[in-house]
Amino acid sequence: MRKTLKFTHGRKQYVKKQVSAEEASKNHKFVHLMVFKCEANWAYAMLQRQIVAAAAKDARNPNRVKYLAKKRLQRVSQSAQELMKVAQGALDAYRQVEIEAYASYM
């Protein structure tokens, strides 16, 4: 999706790009890109949670995995807040309410 939007991070050097409200108002795929980012972080955090549960049964030390899951959930929350900021300037009122509900769920 990033390639079709011509929104890649660069070839040789990583340059983080932020989605702006103007880009999102021109093309709704930028909002989808941000939602996919939130969902990917959420899925990874849930995977870490399963690893913690399995480690608890095996009597291993799951502290590092707990830390990783917590940090990933913080990223989910941060991504959802960024999504709300972009949606306020780019989407209609109905979609903004949907994204606010999504962010509060996250």
C-alpha positions in Angstrom: 0.0 0.0 0.0 2.9 2.4 0.8 4.3 1.8 -2.7 1.0 2.6 -4.5 0.7 5.8 -2.4 4.4 6.6 -3.1 4.8 7.0 0.6 7.9 4.7 1.2 10.5 5.4 3.8 13.4 5.5 1.4 15.9 3.0 0.0 19.2 3.5 1.7 18.3 5.5 4.7 15.2 5.2 6.9 13.3 8.4 7.0 10.1 8.2 9.0 7.1 9.9 7.3 4.0 11.1 9.0 0.6 11.2 7.4 -0.9 14.7 7.3 -4.5 15.6 7.3 -4.1 17.1 3.8 -2.9 13.8 2.4 -5.6 11.9 4.1 -8.3 14.2 2.8 -7.0 13.8 -0.7 -6.8 10.0 -0.6 -8.6 7.8 2.0 -5.9 5.1 1.7 -3.6 7.1 4.0 -6.2 6.6 6.8 -6.2 2.9 5.9 -2.4 2.9 6.2 -2.6 4.3 9.7 -5.3 1.8 10.7 -3.2 -1.1 9.4 -0.3 0.2 11.5 -2.5 0.2 14.6 -3.7 -3.3 13.8 -0.2 -4.7 13.2 1.0 -3.3 16.6 -2.1 -4.7 18.3 -1.6 -8.2 16.8 2.0 -8.2 17.8 1.1 -7.3 21.4 -1.5 -10.1 21.5 1.2 -12.5 20.3 3.5 -11.4 23.1 0.6 -11.9 25.5 0.2 -15.5 24.4 3.9 -16.1 24.8 3.7 -14.8 28.3 0.8 -17.1 29.1 2.7 -20.1 27.7 5.9 -19.1 29.6 3.9 -18.9 32.8 2.8 -22.5 32.3 6.4 -23.7 31.7 7.7 -21.7 34.7 10.0 -19.6 32.5 10.8 -16.0 33.2 8.4 -14.0 31.0 9.4 -10.5 32.2 11.1 -9.4 29.0 8.2 -10.5 26.9 5.8 -8.6 29.2 7.9 -5.5 28.8 7.8 -5.9 25.0 4.0 -6.4 25.0 3.5 -3.3 27.2 5.7 -1.2 24.9 3.8 -2.4 21.8 0.5 -1.6 23.5 1.8 1.9 24.2 2.6 2.2 20.5 -0.9 1.1 19.6 -2.3 3.9 21.8 0.1 6.4 20.3 -0.8 5.4 16.7 -4.5 5.6 17.5 -4.0 9.1 18.9 -2.2 10.1 15.7 -5.0 8.6 13.7 -7.5 10.7 15.6 -5.5 13.9 14.9 -5.4 13.2 11.2 -9.1 12.2 11.1 -10.1 15.5 12.6 -8.8 17.5 9.7 -9.5 15.0 6.9 -12.8 13.1 7.5 -16.5 13.9 8.0 -18.1 13.9 11.5 -19.4 10.3 11.2 -16.0 8.9 10.4 -14.4 11.0 13.1 -16.7 9.5 15.7 -15.9 6.0 14.4 -12.2 6.6 14.7 -12.6 8.1 18.2 -14.4 4.9 19.3 -11.6 2.8 17.7 -8.9 4.8 19.5 -10.7 4.5 22.8 -11.0 0.7 22.2 -7.3 0.5 21.6 
